[in-house]
């Protein structure tokens, strides 16, 4: 697996996962520009006293969503992996029993967030 993690929490401190977008679930094939998650954060600007911002997180690569490590409504701590995507469908099974920490050294899939 060359790229495997989706880590918006590394940038969006205090990210709260609100929902999976369009019923995305583990095992789903992800196409380029698919919207994956609805999230909220207060850290889009340097002034963290701003109101929360709602974002849609989309993946800019194709692959398969192998694992989602957090339930909707969960606050995701900075640096924590939100989900694992794999490039090859055959790799889906390989990550089923792994802990989130095992993916810390993986390259990150490209993602972006849009204001909702």
N, CA, C and O atoms as CSV, one atom per row, in Angstrom:
chain,resi,resn,atom,element,x,y,z
A,1,UNK,N,N,0.855,-1.174,0.000
A,1,UNK,CA,C,0.000,0.000,0.000
A,1,UNK,C,C,0.895,1.228,0.000
A,1,UNK,O,O,1.659,1.441,0.941
A,2,UNK,N,N,0.807,2.019,-1.023
A,2,UNK,CA,C,1.663,3.194,-1.054
A,2,UNK,C,C,1.036,4.379,-0.340
A,2,UNK,O,O,1.720,5.038,0.443
A,3,UNK,N,N,-0.225,4.676,-0.575
A,3,UNK,CA,C,-0.911,5.748,0.147
A,3,UNK,C,C,-2.052,5.098,0.898
A,3,UNK,O,O,-2.703,4.189,0.382
A,4,UNK,N,N,-2.300,5.562,2.120
A,4,UNK,CA,C,-3.398,4.891,2.809
A,4,UNK,C,C,-4.185,5.741,3.786
A,4,UNK,O,O,-5.288,5.336,4.153
A,5,UNK,N,N,-3.704,6.880,4.232
A,5,UNK,CA,C,-4.469,7.581,5.261
A,5,UNK,C,C,-5.162,8.826,4.743
A,5,UNK,O,O,-4.746,9.434,3.758
A,6,UNK,N,N,-6.218,9.182,5.427
A,6,UNK,CA,C,-6.936,10.424,5.171
A,6,UNK,C,C,-6.944,11.169,6.493
A,6,UNK,O,O,-7.647,10.769,7.422
A,7,UNK,N,N,-6.175,12.245,6.596
A,7,UNK,CA,C,-5.914,12.882,7.878
A,7,UNK,C,C,-6.262,14.365,7.929
A,7,UNK,O,O,-5.373,15.173,8.194
A,8,UNK,N,N,-7.497,14.759,7.690
A,8,UNK,CA,C,-7.809,16.188,7.840
A,8,UNK,C,C,-7.624,16.678,9.260
A,8,UNK,O,O,-7.442,17.877,9.470
A,9,UNK,N,N,-7.664,15.788,10.247
A,9,UNK,CA,C,-7.486,16.216,11.637
A,9,UNK,C,C,-6.075,16.736,11.891
A,9,UNK,O,O,-5.846,17.444,12.872
A,10,UNK,N,N,-5.138,16.398,11.027
A,10,UNK,CA,C,-3.783,16.916,11.190
A,10,UNK,C,C,-3.731,18.415,10.910
A,10,UNK,O,O,-2.839,19.104,11.406
A,11,UNK,N,N,-4.668,18.922,10.128
A,11,UNK,CA,C,-4.718,20.331,9.760
A,11,UNK,C,C,-5.850,21.053,10.483
A,11,UNK,O,O,-5.671,22.171,10.967
A,12,UNK,N,N,-6.994,20.421,10.553
A,12,UNK,CA,C,-8.181,21.035,11.147
A,12,UNK,C,C,-8.281,20.642,12.618
A,12,UNK,O,O,-9.006,19.710,12.965
A,13,UNK,N,N,-7.568,21.338,13.467
A,13,UNK,CA,C,-7.533,21.033,14.892
A,13,UNK,C,C,-8.938,21.148,15.470
A,13,UNK,O,O,-9.663,22.097,15.170
A,14,UNK,N,N,-9.316,20.190,16.291
A,14,UNK,CA,C,-10.631,20.227,16.903
A,14,UNK,C,C,-11.734,19.815,15.948
A,14,UNK,O,O,-12.887,20.210,16.121
A,15,UNK,N,N,-11.391,19.028,14.944
A,15,UNK,CA,C,-12.347,18.566,13.966
A,15,UNK,C,C,-13.372,17.645,14.620
A,15,UNK,O,O,-13.009,16.774,15.411
A,16,UNK,N,N,-14.641,17.830,14.297
A,16,UNK,CA,C,-15.696,16.928,14.734
A,16,UNK,C,C,-16.309,16.287,13.499
A,16,UNK,O,O,-16.785,16.981,12.601
A,17,UNK,N,N,-16.296,14.969,13.457
A,17,UNK,CA,C,-16.896,14.236,12.355
A,17,UNK,C,C,-18.409,14.259,12.534
A,17,UNK,O,O,-18.921,13.724,13.517
A,18,UNK,N,N,-19.129,14.870,11.600
A,18,UNK,CA,C,-20.578,14.974,11.713
A,18,UNK,C,C,-21.290,13.794,11.073
A,18,UNK,O,O,-22.195,13.216,11.674
A,19,UNK,N,N,-20.892,13.432,9.862
A,19,UNK,CA,C,-21.550,12.324,9.185
A,19,UNK,C,C,-20.722,11.864,8.000
A,19,UNK,O,O,-19.827,12.567,7.529
A,20,UNK,N,N,-21.041,10.668,7.532
A,20,UNK,CA,C,-20.467,10.158,6.304
A,20,UNK,C,C,-21.328,10.729,5.178
A,20,UNK,O,O,-22.552,10.784,5.295
A,21,UNK,N,N,-20.708,11.138,4.125
A,21,UNK,CA,C,-21.423,11.790,3.034
A,21,UNK,C,C,-21.957,10.738,2.068
A,21,UNK,O,O,-21.230,9.821,1.685
A,22,UNK,N,N,-23.201,10.862,1.680
A,22,UNK,CA,C,-23.814,9.950,0.712
A,22,UNK,C,C,-23.653,8.476,1.093
A,22,UNK,O,O,-23.411,7.629,0.233
A,23,UNK,N,N,-23.786,8.184,2.368
A,23,UNK,CA,C,-23.731,6.799,2.866
A,23,UNK,C,C,-22.414,6.102,2.564
A,23,UNK,O,O,-22.393,4.897,2.313
A,24,UNK,N,N,-21.316,6.848,2.587
A,24,UNK,CA,C,-19.998,6.237,2.418
A,24,UNK,C,C,-19.767,5.299,3.589
A,24,UNK,O,O,-20.053,5.651,4.733
A,25,UNK,N,N,-19.253,4.110,3.313
A,25,UNK,CA,C,-18.973,3.149,4.376
A,25,UNK,C,C,-17.730,2.343,4.021
A,25,UNK,O,O,-17.247,2.391,2.890
A,26,UNK,N,N,-17.223,1.607,4.996
A,26,UNK,CA,C,-16.042,0.783,4.772
A,26,UNK,C,C,-16.295,-0.178,3.616
A,26,UNK,O,O,-17.356,-0.795,3.529
A,27,UNK,N,N,-15.320,-0.295,2.740
A,27,UNK,CA,C,-15.431,-1.156,1.566
A,27,UNK,C,C,-15.873,-0.418,0.321
A,27,UNK,O,O,-15.815,-0.972,-0.776
A,28,UNK,N,N,-16.320,0.836,0.469
A,28,UNK,CA,C,-16.791,1.618,-0.678
A,28,UNK,C,C,-15.642,1.952,-1.620
A,28,UNK,O,O,-14.538,2.274,-1.179
A,29,UNK,N,N,-15.910,1.873,-2.912
A,29,UNK,CA,C,-14.942,2.351,-3.893
A,29,UNK,C,C,-15.082,3.861,-3.963
A,29,UNK,O,O,-16.190,4.386,-4.069
A,30,UNK,N,N,-13.959,4.555,-3.905
A,30,UNK,CA,C,-13.934,6.008,-3.896
A,30,UNK,C,C,-13.343,6.489,-5.222
A,30,UNK,O,O,-12.258,6.064,-5.620
A,31,UNK,N,N,-14.057,7.365,-5.886
A,31,UNK,CA,C,-13.567,7.959,-7.128
A,31,UNK,C,C,-12.977,9.329,-6.821
A,31,UNK,O,O,-13.236,9.907,-5.766
A,32,UNK,N,N,-12.195,9.829,-7.739
A,32,UNK,CA,C,-11.643,11.171,-7.574
A,32,UNK,C,C,-12.778,12.159,-7.377
A,32,UNK,O,O,-13.793,12.094,-8.071
A,33,UNK,N,N,-12.613,13.055,-6.450
A,33,UNK,CA,C,-13.543,14.139,-6.128
A,33,UNK,C,C,-14.822,13.675,-5.426
A,33,UNK,O,O,-15.791,14.432,-5.369
A,34,UNK,N,N,-14.847,12.459,-4.894
A,34,UNK,CA,C,-15.997,12.030,-4.099
A,34,UNK,C,C,-15.992,12.744,-2.756
A,34,UNK,O,O,-14.953,12.846,-2.105
A,35,UNK,N,N,-17.141,13.231,-2.348
A,35,UNK,CA,C,-17.299,13.800,-1.007
A,35,UNK,C,C,-17.431,12.636,-0.030
A,35,UNK,O,O,-18.219,11.718,-0.256
A,36,UNK,N,N,-16.654,12.675,1.063
A,36,UNK,CA,C,-16.632,11.557,1.998
A,36,UNK,C,C,-17.282,11.867,3.335
A,36,UNK,O,O,-18.054,11.059,3.853
A,37,UNK,N,N,-16.976,13.033,3.902
A,37,UNK,CA,C,-17.415,13.335,5.256
A,37,UNK,C,C,-17.905,14.770,5.380
A,37,UNK,O,O,-17.443,15.663,4.671
A,38,UNK,N,N,-18.837,14.974,6.281
A,38,UNK,CA,C,-19.205,16.310,6.753
A,38,UNK,C,C,-18.494,16.492,8.085
A,38,UNK,O,O,-18.568,15.620,8.950
A,39,UNK,N,N,-17.810,17.610,8.258
A,39,UNK,CA,C,-17.098,17.872,9.502
A,39,UNK,C,C,-17.341,19.317,9.935
A,39,UNK,O,O,-17.829,20.134,9.154
A,40,UNK,N,N,-16.999,19.621,11.176
A,40,UNK,CA,C,-16.998,21.015,11.625
A,40,UNK,C,C,-15.714,21.270,12.391
A,40,UNK,O,O,-15.155,20.370,13.018
A,41,UNK,N,N,-15.256,22.517,12.329
A,41,UNK,CA,C,-14.038,22.918,13.017
A,41,UNK,C,C,-14.095,24.415,13.297
A,41,UNK,O,O,-14.844,25.150,12.653
A,42,UNK,N,N,-13.298,24.855,14.261
A,42,UNK,CA,C,-13.165,26.279,14.553
A,42,UNK,C,C,-11.817,26.811,14.103
A,42,UNK,O,O,-11.505,27.974,14.361
A,43,UNK,N,N,-11.019,26.007,13.445
A,43,UNK,CA,C,-9.637,26.392,13.190
A,43,UNK,C,C,-9.329,26.675,11.719
A,43,UNK,O,O,-8.206,26.446,11.271
A,44,UNK,N,N,-10.292,27.160,10.980
A,44,UNK,CA,C,-9.996,27.545,9.595
A,44,UNK,C,C,-9.247,28.859,9.531
A,44,UNK,O,O,-8.557,29.134,8.549
A,45,UNK,N,N,-9.374,29.670,10.564
A,45,UNK,CA,C,-8.690,30.953,10.605
A,45,UNK,C,C,-7.743,30.957,11.801
A,45,UNK,O,O,-7.840,30.098,12.677
A,46,UNK,N,N,-6.841,31.911,11.835
A,46,UNK,CA,C,-5.907,32.000,12.950
A,46,UNK,C,C,-6.598,32.378,14.250
A,46,UNK,O,O,-6.110,32.055,15.332
A,47,UNK,N,N,-7.715,33.051,14.150
A,47,UNK,CA,C,-8.482,33.456,15.322
A,47,UNK,C,C,-9.465,32.341,15.683
A,47,UNK,O,O,-10.531,32.228,15.079
A,48,UNK,N,N,-9.105,31.526,16.662
A,48,UNK,CA,C,-9.923,30.367,17.018
A,48,UNK,C,C,-11.183,30.737,17.781
A,48,UNK,O,O,-11.930,29.851,18.198
A,49,UNK,N,N,-11.440,32.037,17.976
A,49,UNK,CA,C,-12.671,32.464,18.619
A,49,UNK,C,C,-13.806,32.588,17.610
A,49,UNK,O,O,-14.919,32.966,17.974
A,50,UNK,N,N,-13.537,32.277,16.364
A,50,UNK,CA,C,-14.549,32.357,15.316
A,50,UNK,C,C,-15.581,31.246,15.511
A,50,UNK,O,O,-15.295,30.245,16.167
A,51,UNK,N,N,-16.773,31.414,14.949
A,51,UNK,CA,C,-17.769,30.342,15.040
A,51,UNK,C,C,-17.298,29.103,14.275
A,51,UNK,O,O,-16.379,29.167,13.459
A,52,UNK,N,N,-17.935,28.008,14.555
A,52,UNK,CA,C,-17.570,26.775,13.867
A,52,UNK,C,C,-17.907,26.867,12.384
A,52,UNK,O,O,-18.896,27.484,11.987
A,53,UNK,N,N,-17.064,26.241,11.587
A,53,UNK,CA,C,-17.254,26.190,10.147
A,53,UNK,C,C,-17.645,24.761,9.776
A,53,UNK,O,O,-17.053,23.804,10.274
A,54,UNK,N,N,-18.627,24.621,8.915
A,54,UNK,CA,C,-19.021,23.314,8.406
A,54,UNK,C,C,-18.318,23.094,7.078
A,54,UNK,O,O,-18.295,23.978,6.222
A,55,UNK,N,N,-17.741,21.900,6.912
A,55,UNK,CA,C,-16.985,21.562,5.709
A,55,UNK,C,C,-17.409,20.215,5.158
A,55,UNK,O,O,-17.860,19.334,5.891
A,56,UNK,N,N,-17.256,20.077,3.867
A,56,UNK,CA,C,-17.350,18.774,3.219
A,56,UNK,C,C,-15.924,18.389,2.848
A,56,UNK,O,O,-15.226,19.166,2.195
A,57,UNK,N,N,-15.481,17.199,3.253
A,57,UNK,CA,C,-14.144,16.711,2.925
A,57,UNK,C,C,-14.273,15.756,1.750
A,57,UNK,O,O,-15.030,14.786,1.798
A,58,UNK,N,N,-13.510,16.050,0.682
A,58,UNK,CA,C,-13.530,15.164,-0.468
A,58,UNK,C,C,-12.141,14.631,-0.745
A,58,UNK,O,O,-11.136,15.260,-0.411
A,59,UNK,N,N,-12.100,13.470,-1.355
A,59,UNK,CA,C,-10.836,12.826,-1.702
A,59,UNK,C,C,-10.480,13.192,-3.131
A,59,UNK,O,O,-11.344,13.179,-4.008
A,60,UNK,N,N,-9.235,13.514,-3.370
A,60,UNK,CA,C,-8.789,13.879,-4.710
A,60,UNK,C,C,-8.102,12.724,-5.424
A,60,UNK,O,O,-7.512,12.907,-6.489
A,61,UNK,N,N,-8.177,11.546,-4.842
A,61,UNK,CA,C,-7.587,10.346,-5.423
A,61,UNK,C,C,-8.655,9.258,-5.498
A,61,UNK,O,O,-9.717,9.380,-4.886
A,62,UNK,N,N,-8.377,8.216,-6.235
A,62,UNK,CA,C,-9.273,7.061,-6.311
A,62,UNK,C,C,-8.718,5.943,-5.436
A,62,UNK,O,O,-7.505,5.806,-5.281
A,63,UNK,N,N,-9.608,5.155,-4.874
A,63,UNK,CA,C,-9.190,4.036,-4.044
A,63,UNK,C,C,-10.395,3.375,-3.406
A,63,UNK,O,O,-11.513,3.475,-3.912
A,64,UNK,N,N,-10.161,2.700,-2.295
A,64,UNK,CA,C,-11.214,2.011,-1.558
A,64,UNK,C,C,-11.146,2.434,-0.103
A,64,UNK,O,O,-10.068,2.458,0.490
A,65,UNK,N,N,-12.283,2.765,0.472
A,65,UNK,CA,C,-12.344,3.158,1.873
A,65,UNK,C,C,-12.318,1.896,2.716
A,65,UNK,O,O,-13.292,1.144,2.763
A,66,UNK,N,N,-11.206,1.675,3.372
A,66,UNK,CA,C,-11.022,0.438,4.111
A,66,UNK,C,C,-11.570,0.521,5.530
A,66,UNK,O,O,-12.296,-0.369,5.973
A,67,UNK,N,N,-11.225,1.578,6.233
A,67,UNK,CA,C,-11.661,1.711,7.627
A,67,UNK,C,C,-11.979,3.155,7.942
A,67,UNK,O,O,-11.341,4.072,7.424
A,68,UNK,N,N,-12.973,3.353,8.798
A,68,UNK,CA,C,-13.290,4.656,9.374
A,68,UNK,C,C,-13.098,4.473,10.869
A,68,UNK,O,O,-13.739,3.614,11.474
A,69,UNK,N,N,-12.224,5.267,11.474
A,69,UNK,CA,C,-11.856,5.048,12.871
A,69,UNK,C,C,-12.720,5.804,13.874
A,69,UNK,O,O,-12.551,5.623,15.080
A,70,UNK,N,N,-13.639,6.646,13.409
A,70,UNK,CA,C,-14.427,7.453,14.338
A,70,UNK,C,C,-15.889,7.437,13.935
A,70,UNK,O,O,-16.220,7.422,12.749
A,71,UNK,N,N,-16.755,7.441,14.927
A,71,UNK,CA,C,-18.198,7.495,14.704
A,71,UNK,C,C,-18.633,8.941,14.495
A,71,UNK,O,O,-17.944,9.872,14.913
A,72,UNK,N,N,-19.767,9.120,13.855
A,72,UNK,CA,C,-20.338,10.463,13.703
A,72,UNK,C,C,-20.544,11.073,15.081
A,72,UNK,O,O,-20.984,10.396,16.010
A,73,UNK,N,N,-20.226,12.349,15.208
A,73,UNK,CA,C,-20.347,13.056,16.478
A,73,UNK,C,C,-19.078,13.044,17.303
A,73,UNK,O,O,-19.021,13.687,18.351
A,74,UNK,N,N,-18.060,12.331,16.859
A,74,UNK,CA,C,-16.800,12.214,17.579
A,74,UNK,C,C,-15.892,13.404,17.290
A,74,UNK,O,O,-15.752,13.816,16.138
A,75,UNK,N,N,-15.275,13.958,18.335
A,75,UNK,CA,C,-14.228,14.962,18.153
A,75,UNK,C,C,-12.939,14.198,17.876
A,75,UNK,O,O,-12.533,13.345,18.665
A,76,UNK,N,N,-12.304,14.508,16.760
A,76,UNK,CA,C,-11.082,13.825,16.350
A,76,UNK,C,C,-9.899,14.688,16.775
A,76,UNK,O,O,-9.784,15.840,16.354
A,77,UNK,N,N,-9.034,14.141,17.595
A,77,UNK,CA,C,-7.885,14.885,18.116
A,77,UNK,C,C,-6.877,15.171,16.997
A,77,UNK,O,O,-6.793,14.421,16.024
A,78,UNK,N,N,-6.118,16.256,17.142
A,78,UNK,CA,C,-5.107,16.598,16.138
A,78,UNK,C,C,-4.144,15.441,15.887
A,78,UNK,O,O,-3.671,14.797,16.824
A,79,UNK,N,N,-3.868,15.191,14.631
A,79,UNK,CA,C,-2.921,14.156,14.256
A,79,UNK,C,C,-3.496,12.750,14.208
A,79,UNK,O,O,-2.779,11.812,13.859
A,80,UNK,N,N,-4.760,12.578,14.546
A,80,UNK,CA,C,-5.376,11.251,14.524
A,80,UNK,C,C,-5.917,10.952,13.135
A,80,UNK,O,O,-6.473,11.826,12.469
A,81,UNK,N,N,-5.750,9.721,12.713
A,81,UNK,CA,C,-6.234,9.296,11.413
A,81,UNK,C,C,-7.743,9.174,11.441
A,81,UNK,O,O,-8.306,8.538,12.331
A,82,UNK,N,N,-8.391,9.779,10.472
A,82,UNK,CA,C,-9.847,9.725,10.366
A,82,UNK,C,C,-10.287,8.431,9.685
A,82,UNK,O,O,-11.219,7.766,10.137
A,83,UNK,N,N,-9.612,8.085,8.601
A,83,UNK,CA,C,-9.990,6.902,7.835
A,83,UNK,C,C,-8.774,6.373,7.085
A,83,UNK,O,O,-7.768,7.065,6.929
A,84,UNK,N,N,-8.890,5.137,6.628
A,84,UNK,CA,C,-7.841,4.526,5.823
A,84,UNK,C,C,-8.425,4.189,4.463
A,84,UNK,O,O,-9.456,3.525,4.353
A,85,UNK,N,N,-7.747,4.660,3.440
A,85,UNK,CA,C,-8.092,4.322,2.074
A,85,UNK,C,C,-6.924,3.541,1.497
A,85,UNK,O,O,-5.770,3.790,1.846
A,86,UNK,N,N,-7.221,2.602,0.621
A,86,UNK,CA,C,-6.168,1.836,-0.040
A,86,UNK,C,C,-6.341,1.980,-1.542
A,86,UNK,O,O,-7.446,2.215,-2.032
A,87,UNK,N,N,-5.242,1.837,-2.266
A,87,UNK,CA,C,-5.305,1.983,-3.716
A,87,UNK,C,C,-5.875,0.746,-4.400
A,87,UNK,O,O,-6.549,0.855,-5.424
A,88,UNK,N,N,-5.606,-0.427,-3.838
A,88,UNK,CA,C,-6.018,-1.678,-4.460
A,88,UNK,C,C,-7.066,-2.384,-3.610
A,88,UNK,O,O,-6.935,-2.466,-2.388
A,89,UNK,N,N,-8.095,-2.887,-4.259
A,89,UNK,CA,C,-9.176,-3.584,-3.549
A,89,UNK,C,C,-8.650,-4.766,-2.745
A,89,UNK,O,O,-9.193,-5.084,-1.687
A,90,UNK,N,N,-7.599,-5.419,-3.234
A,90,UNK,CA,C,-7.016,-6.571,-2.538
A,90,UNK,C,C,-6.455,-6.191,-1.173
A,90,UNK,O,O,-6.305,-7.058,-0.311
A,91,UNK,N,N,-6.141,-4.916,-0.958
A,91,UNK,CA,C,-5.584,-4.470,0.323
A,91,UNK,C,C,-6.649,-4.209,1.389
A,91,UNK,O,O,-6.302,-3.960,2.544
A,92,UNK,N,N,-7.934,-4.260,1.032
A,92,UNK,CA,C,-8.995,-3.998,2.013
A,92,UNK,C,C,-8.891,-4.924,3.213
A,92,UNK,O,O,-8.996,-4.468,4.351
A,93,UNK,N,N,-8.692,-6.189,2.986
A,93,UNK,CA,C,-8.646,-7.174,4.065
A,93,UNK,C,C,-7.402,-6.990,4.930
A,93,UNK,O,O,-7.447,-7.242,6.134
A,94,UNK,N,N,-6.308,-6.560,4.340
A,94,UNK,CA,C,-5.038,-6.440,5.054
A,94,UNK,C,C,-5.085,-5.433,6.195
A,94,UNK,O,O,-4.290,-5.541,7.129
A,95,UNK,N,N,-5.978,-4.470,6.152
A,95,UNK,CA,C,-5.996,-3.438,7.193
A,95,UNK,C,C,-7.160,-3.579,8.175
A,95,UNK,O,O,-7.319,-2.734,9.056
A,96,UNK,N,N,-7.959,-4.606,8.044
A,96,UNK,CA,C,-9.148,-4.757,8.890
A,96,UNK,C,C,-8.845,-4.822,10.384
A,96,UNK,O,O,-9.589,-4.252,11.182
A,97,UNK,N,N,-7.777,-5.499,10.779
A,97,UNK,CA,C,-7.489,-5.688,12.205
A,97,UNK,C,C,-6.400,-4.765,12.731
A,97,UNK,O,O,-6.019,-4.871,13.897
A,98,UNK,N,N,-5.897,-3.874,11.909
A,98,UNK,CA,C,-4.798,-2.994,12.318
A,98,UNK,C,C,-5.326,-1.826,13.149
A,98,UNK,O,O,-6.463,-1.387,12.974
A,99,UNK,N,N,-4.488,-1.335,14.050
A,99,UNK,CA,C,-4.851,-0.171,14.853
A,99,UNK,C,C,-4.513,1.098,14.076
A,99,UNK,O,O,-3.682,1.060,13.169
A,100,UNK,N,N,-5.148,2.230,14.419
A,100,UNK,CA,C,-4.869,3.482,13.694
A,100,UNK,C,C,-3.388,3.868,13.714
A,100,UNK,O,O,-2.884,4.434,12.744
A,101,UNK,N,N,-2.689,3.565,14.809
A,101,UNK,CA,C,-1.282,3.941,14.935
A,101,UNK,C,C,-0.403,3.244,13.901
A,101,UNK,O,O,0.661,3.754,13.549
A,102,UNK,N,N,-0.837,2.088,13.414
A,102,UNK,CA,C,-0.048,1.360,12.431
A,102,UNK,C,C,0.024,2.083,11.094
A,102,UNK,O,O,0.834,1.721,10.240
A,103,UNK,N,N,-0.812,3.104,10.899
A,103,UNK,CA,C,-0.845,3.825,9.640
A,103,UNK,C,C,-0.172,5.183,9.731
A,103,UNK,O,O,-0.236,5.966,8.783
A,104,UNK,N,N,0.474,5.478,10.859
A,104,UNK,CA,C,1.109,6.780,11.053
A,104,UNK,C,C,2.174,7.092,10.006
A,104,UNK,O,O,2.392,8.261,9.688
A,105,UNK,N,N,2.829,6.095,9.474
A,105,UNK,CA,C,3.918,6.308,8.509
A,105,UNK,C,C,3.458,6.231,7.067
A,105,UNK,O,O,4.268,6.413,6.158
A,106,UNK,N,N,2.186,5.966,6.833
A,106,UNK,CA,C,1.671,5.896,5.458
A,106,UNK,C,C,1.618,7.276,4.835
A,106,UNK,O,O,1.450,8.281,5.525
A,107,UNK,N,N,1.761,7.310,3.541
A,107,UNK,CA,C,1.547,8.563,2.826
A,107,UNK,C,C,0.065,8.878,2.848
A,107,UNK,O,O,-0.775,7.979,2.890
A,108,UNK,N,N,-0.242,10.152,2.818
A,108,UNK,CA,C,-1.629,10.587,2.919
A,108,UNK,C,C,-2.252,10.745,1.535
A,108,UNK,O,O,-1.630,11.275,0.614
A,109,UNK,N,N,-3.488,10.276,1.407
A,109,UNK,CA,C,-4.252,10.570,0.205
A,109,UNK,C,C,-4.478,12.073,0.157
A,109,UNK,O,O,-4.537,12.730,1.197
A,110,UNK,N,N,-4.604,12.609,-1.027
A,110,UNK,CA,C,-4.870,14.031,-1.173
A,110,UNK,C,C,-6.347,14.281,-0.922
A,110,UNK,O,O,-7.202,13.555,-1.429
A,111,UNK,N,N,-6.646,15.311,-0.140
A,111,UNK,CA,C,-8.030,15.645,0.190
A,111,UNK,C,C,-8.156,17.160,0.225
A,111,UNK,O,O,-7.157,17.877,0.277
A,112,UNK,N,N,-9.371,17.630,0.196
A,112,UNK,CA,C,-9.614,19.046,0.387
A,112,UNK,C,C,-10.969,19.214,1.036
A,112,UNK,O,O,-11.835,18.343,0.953
A,113,UNK,N,N,-11.132,20.348,1.682
A,113,UNK,CA,C,-12.398,20.653,2.336
A,113,UNK,C,C,-13.050,21.858,1.701
A,113,UNK,O,O,-12.371,22.816,1.332
A,114,UNK,N,N,-14.354,21.815,1.573
A,114,UNK,CA,C,-15.144,22.927,1.046
A,114,UNK,C,C,-16.062,23.442,2.133
A,114,UNK,O,O,-16.664,22.655,2.863
A,115,UNK,N,N,-16.175,24.746,2.249
A,115,UNK,CA,C,-17.158,25.312,3.169
A,115,UNK,C,C,-18.545,24.885,2.727
A,115,UNK,O,O,-18.867,24.888,1.539
A,116,UNK,N,N,-19.337,24.529,3.682
A,116,UNK,CA,C,-20.681,24.038,3.372
A,116,UNK,C,C,-21.688,25.155,3.449
A,116,UNK,O,O,-22.876,24.932,3.219
